[in-house]
Amino acid sequence: MDDMFKKYARLLVHYCLEIKSGDKLYISTTTLAEPLLREVYREAVNVGALVEYQMSFREQNRIFLAEANDQQLDYVNPSYLEMMRSYDAYLVIRAPFNLREDQNADGAKSARRQKALHEVNRIYAERIGDRSLKRCLCQFPTLASAQEAGMSLEEYEDFVFKACHLSALDPAAEWLEVRKSQQGIVDYLNQSDRIRYKNQRTDIEFSVKGRTWINSDGRANMPSGEVFTGPIEDTVEGYIYFNYPTVFMGHDVEGITLHVSKGEVVSWEAEKGKEFLDEIFRIPGARYFGEVAIGTNYNIQRMTKNILFDEKIGGSVHMAIGQSYVQTGGKNQSAIHWDMITDMKSGGRIFADGNLIYEDGRFLI
């Protein structure tokens, strides 16, 4: 396992973040991820990086939201703000203790805290958009995540490592091949206008003319394996059924169907969690789409209720309500970004300007 974490660290430092001597690197994680943090720290220091880190403890955010007064909720650490403004690289190692820790948090306090962090989040979005801040999200396998995925911890470790190509002799070379293969898809889609997703319970169309498709090749997320853009907001028409279950803000929602007219979600159903969905659609900007995407990582073939993995499932598509990504040219603004996923491996098809380019979970171009 130590050797695997060393391999993981080399991939994160050199391929994902492209750390150079003198780069300022900030790492955020929890105390559970110390084995991986140690190896990332070692590798980055050996390169010559200036490394700072922050480790959260169990229920830290829940305790803060439960106990903090208004002054504390409004306070933003100047060092954290300065990091967002001036650091070269930011690594987030997800290592949750309990995926439901924040489920019962005070909604008003959470909203106030998000408002206080608005400027930090704005800087963050802009800088990862133009890659002046090299950002990568990755996963440290914890028991909480394994249980959520319906696996033993050992099975989940194998799942995470396989999804990241860490079993390969040269994981970085594998990701360079992903980059190369996806670039052809991105080049084709960037010349397209009308895109249509269709399967047995979905028929939805939108324009992407003038928007930029992104080749997600493992640098911003590890693992990755998707191509995505932001649709022209008022062009989305039709309906889509998301058959994969999802967890958002600690809430389970399943079997979502969205009906869309002139870009706006005008009605919705859910087989589980509709009341939560009703609440979400009261948030400004949540009824419009910030992202459309196609998953291409065929090492991921099962749902884990972890969006870092689930949205990359090879043979799936997803659409996100809410905030757009600046780098795609998307313009929708919202306090949320919620990816919803559906399978395309059994009869799914994608059309670009009327041409069939994808069938049964695979590109034809």
C-alpha positions in Angstrom: 0.0 0.0 0.0 2.9 2.4 0.8 4.2 1.8 -2.8 0.8 2.5 -4.2 0.6 5.8 -2.4 4.0 6.8 -3.6 2.9 6.0 -7.2 -0.3 8.0 -6.6 1.7 11.0 -5.2 4.0 11.0 -8.2 1.0 11.1 -10.5 -0.6 14.0 -8.6 2.6 16.1 -8.3 4.0 15.6 -11.8 1.1 14.8 -14.2 -1.9 16.4 -12.5 -0.4 19.6 -11.0 2.9 19.8 -13.0 4.7 21.1 -10.0 7.9 23.0 -10.6 10.6 24.2 -8.3 9.4 27.4 -6.5 5.7 26.6 -7.0 3.5 27.4 -4.0 1.3 24.3 -3.3 -1.6 24.2 -0.9 -3.1 20.8 0.1 -6.5 20.4 1.8 -7.6 17.1 3.3 -8.6 15.3 6.5 -6.5 13.5 9.1 -7.5 10.2 7.5 -5.5 10.8 4.4 -2.1 11.2 6.2 -0.5 8.3 4.3 -1.1 9.9 0.9 -0.5 13.4 2.2 3.0 12.3 3.5 4.0 11.0 0.1 2.6 14.0 -1.8 4.4 16.3 0.6 7.7 14.3 0.1 7.4 14.4 -3.7 6.6 18.1 -3.9 9.4 19.1 -1.5 11.8 17.0 -3.5 10.8 19.0 -6.6 11.5 22.2 -4.8 7.9 23.3 -4.1 6.8 25.5 -1.2 4.1 23.4 0.5 1.4 24.2 3.0 -1.4 22.0 4.1 -4.6 21.9 6.1 -6.1 18.8 7.7 -9.7 18.7 8.9 -10.8 16.5 11.8 -14.0 14.5 12.3 -17.2 16.7 12.3 -15.2 19.9 12.1 -17.6 21.7 9.7 -20.7 20.3 11.6 -19.4 21.6 14.9 -18.6 25.0 13.3 -22.0 25.5 11.8 -23.7 24.3 15.0 -21.7 26.6 17.4 -20.5 29.6 15.4 -22.0 33.1 15.9 -22.6 35.6 13.1 -19.1 37.1 13.5 -17.5 33.7 13.1 -19.7 32.7 10.2 -18.7 35.9 8.4 -15.0 35.6 9.1 -12.7 34.5 6.2 -9.2 33.6 7.1 -6.9 36.1 5.3 -4.3 33.4 4.7 -6.9 31.3 2.9 -8.0 34.3 0.8 -4.3 35.0 0.0 -3.7 31.4 -1.0 -6.5 31.6 -3.5 -5.1 34.8 -4.9 -1.5 33.9 -5.2 -0.7 30.2 -4.9 0.3 28.2 -8.0 -1.4 24.9 -7.2 -4.2 23.5 -5.0 -4.7 19.8 -4.2 -7.9 18.6 -2.6 -7.6 15.1 -1.2 -11.1 13.9 -0.4 -11.1 11.6 2.6 -14.4 11.8 4.4 -15.1 10.4 7.9 -18.9 10.4 7.4 -20.7 11.4 4.2 -23.8 12.5 6.2 -22.0 14.8 8.7 -23.5 17.9 7.3 -27.0 16.6 6.4 -28.7 18.2 9.3 -26.8 21.5 9.4 -28.6 24.7 9.9 -29.7 25.9 6.5 -29.6 29.6 7.4 -26.1 29.3 8.9 -24.9 27.4 5.9 -26.2 30.1 3.5 -24.6 32.8 5.6 -21.3 30.9 5.5 -21.5 30.5 1.7 -22.2 34.2 1.3 -19.1 35.0 3.4 -17.0 32.8 1.1 -18.4 34.3 -2.1 -15.3 36.3 -2.9 -13.0 33.3 -2.3 -15.2 31.1 -4.5 -15.2 33.7 -7.2 -11.4 34.0 -7.3 -11.2 30.2 -7.2 -13.6 29.7 -10.2 -11.8 32.4 -12.2 -8.3 31.0 -11.5 -9.1 27.4 -12.2 -10.9 28.5 -15.3 -7.7 30.1 -16.8 -5.5 27.5 -15.0 -3.5 30.3 -13.3 -4.3 28.1 -10.3 -3.6 24.4 -11.1 -6.2 22.6 -9.2 -6.7 18.8 -8.7 -9.4 16.9 -6.8 -8.6 13.3 -5.9 -9.8 10.6 -3.5 -8.2 8.8 -0.6 -10.1 5.6 0.1 -11.9 5.7 3.4 -14.4 3.3 5.1 -17.2 5.9 4.8 -16.8 6.1 1.0 -16.4 2.3 0.7 -19.7 1.7 2.6 -21.5 4.3 0.5 -20.3 2.5 -2.6 -21.4 -0.9 -1.2 -17.9 -2.3 -1.1 -15.4 -3.5 1.5 -12.5 -1.1 2.1 -10.1 -3.4 0.2 -12.5 -3.6 -2.8 -12.9 0.2 -2.7 -9.1 0.8 -2.6 -8.8 -1.4 -5.7 -11.6 0.5 -7.4 -10.0 3.9 -6.8 -6.6 2.8 -7.9 -7.9 1.1 -11.1 -10.0 4.2 -11.9 -6.8 6.3 -11.7 -4.8 3.8 -13.8 -2.4 3.3 -10.9 -2.1 -0.4 -11.7 -0.3 0.5 -14.9 3.5 0.5 -15.1 3.4 4.2 -16.1 0.1 5.8 -15.0 1.0 9.2 -16.5 1.5 7.5 -19.9 -2.0 6.0 -19.6 -3.5 9.5 -19.0 -1.6 10.9 -21.9 -3.3 8.4 -24.1 -6.6 9.4 -22.6 -5.8 13.0 -23.5 -4.9 12.1 -27.0 -8.0 10.0 -27.7 -10.4 12.6 -26.2 -8.8 15.5 -28.1 -10.2 14.1 -31.3 -13.7 14.0 -29.8 -13.3 17.5 -28.4 -12.1 18.8 -31.8 -15.1 17.3 -33.5 -17.6 18.6 -31.0 -16.1 22.1 -31.0 -17.2 22.3 -34.7 -20.8 21.3 -33.9 -23.9 23.2 -33.1 -26.9 21.0 -32.1 -26.3 18.1 -29.8 -29.0 15.5 -28.9 -29.0 12.9 -26.2 -31.6 10.1 -26.8 -32.4 6.8 -25.1 -35.5 4.9 -24.1 -36.6 7.6 -21.5 -34.6 10.6 -22.8 -34.9 12.9 -25.7 -33.1 16.3 -25.1 -31.4 18.7 -27.4 -29.3 21.8 -27.0 -27.0 24.2 -28.9 -23.3 24.4 -28.0 -22.4 26.7 -30.9 -19.5 29.0 -29.8 -19.0 27.1 -26.5 -15.8 25.3 -25.7 -15.7 21.5 -25.1 -13.1 20.6 -22.5 -10.9 17.6 -22.6 -10.9 16.4 -19.0 -7.8 14.2 -19.0 -6.9 13.7 -15.3 -5.3 17.0 -14.5 -8.2 18.9 -12.8 -9.7 15.6 -11.4 -8.0 12.3 -10.6 -9.6 10.2 -11.9 -11.1 11.8 -14.9 -12.3 10.7 -18.3 -15.0 13.0 -19.7 -15.6 15.7 -22.2 -17.9 18.6 -21.2 -19.1 22.1 -22.1 -21.8 24.5 -21.1 -24.9 24.6 -23.3 -26.3 27.8 -24.6 -28.6 28.4 -21.7 -32.0 29.1 -23.4 -31.6 26.4 -26.1 -32.2 23.2 -24.0 -35.4 21.5 -25.0 -36.9 18.1 -24.2 -36.8 15.7 -21.3 -34.2 13.5 -19.6 -34.4 10.7 -17.1 -31.4 10.2 -14.8 -31.3 6.5 -13.8 -28.3 6.6 -11.6 -28.9 7.5 -7.9 -27.1 10.5 -6.6 -26.2 12.1 -3.2 -26.2 15.9 -3.1 -25.6 17.9 0.1 -26.1 14.6 2.0 -29.5 13.8 0.5 -30.2 10.7 -1.6 -32.2 11.4 -4.7 -33.1 8.7 -7.3 -35.0 8.4 -10.6 -35.0 12.1 -11.5 -36.9 13.2 -14.7 -36.6 16.8 -15.9 -38.8 18.5 -18.5 -37.2 21.5 -20.1 -38.5 24.3 -22.3 -36.4 27.2 -23.6 -33.6 26.2 -21.3 -35.6 26.2 -18.1 -36.6 23.1 -16.1 -40.4 23.6 -16.0 -41.4 20.4 -14.2 -39.7 17.5 -12.5 -40.2 14.2 -10.8 -38.1 11.9 -8.6 -38.7 8.4 -7.4 -37.0 9.2 -4.2 -36.2 12.6 -2.7 -38.6 14.8 -4.6 -39.0 17.2 -1.6 -35.3 17.9 -1.6 -35.4 18.5 -5.4 -38.3 20.9 -4.8 -36.1 22.9 -2.4 -33.1 22.9 -4.8 -35.2 24.4 -7.7 -36.0 27.4 -5.5 -32.4 28.4 -5.6 -31.7 31.1 -8.2 -30.1 29.7 -11.4 -30.9 26.1 -10.5 -33.5 25.6 -13.2 -30.9 26.2 -16.0 -28.0 24.0 -17.0 -24.4 24.8 -16.4 -22.9 21.7 -18.0 -23.5 18.9 -20.5 -21.0 16.0 -20.6 -20.1 12.5 -21.7 -18.2 10.0 -19.5 -15.4 8.0 -21.0 -13.6 6.2 -18.2 -14.4 2.5 -18.9 -12.4 1.5 -15.8 -15.4 2.9 -13.9 -18.5 0.8 -14.4 -20.5 0.9 -11.2 -22.2 3.7 -9.2 -20.5 4.7 -6.0 -22.6 7.8 -5.1 -19.3 9.8 -5.4 -19.6 12.3 -8.2 -15.8 12.4 -8.7 -16.1 8.8 -10.1 -19.8 8.5 -11.1 -19.8 11.3 -13.7 -16.9 9.7 -15.4 -18.6 6.3 -15.9 -17.7 5.1 -19.4 -21.0 4.8 -21.4 -22.9 7.5 -19.5 -23.9 11.2 -20.0 -24.6 13.8 -17.4 -26.1 17.2 -17.2 -25.6 19.7 -14.3 -28.1 22.1 -13.1 -26.8 25.4 -11.8 -23.4 27.1 -12.1 -21.5 27.0 -15.4 -17.8 26.5 -15.8 -16.1 29.8 -16.9 -13.7 28.0 -19.3 -16.6 26.6 -21.4 -18.1 30.0 -22.0 -21.2 29.1 -20.0 -23.0 32.0 -18.5 -25.4 30.5 -15.9 -24.8 31.6 -12.3 -26.0 29.8 -9.2 -25.0 28.8 -5.7 -25.1 25.1 -6.7 -23.7 22.8 -9.4 -25.4 19.4 -9.4 -24.4 16.6 -11.8 -27.1 14.1 -12.8 -26.2 11.0 -14.6 -27.9 8.5 -17.0 -26.7 5.3 -18.7 -26.3 5.2 -22.4 -25.0 1.6 -22.9 -28.3 0.0 -23.9 -29.7 1.9 -26.8 -28.3 5.3 -26.0 -27.4 7.6 -28.9 -25.9 11.0 -29.4 -26.4 13.1 -32.5 -24.3 16.2 -33.5 -26.1 18.3 -36.1 -28.2 15.3 -37.0 -25.3 12.9 -37.4 -25.1 9.8 -35.2 -21.7 10.1 -33.4 -22.3 7.8 -30.4 -24.2 4.5 -29.9 -24.6 2.1 -27.0 -22.0 3.9 -24.8 -19.3 4.3 -27.4 -18.2 7.1 -29.8 -18.4 6.3 -33.5 -16.1 9.2 -34.5 
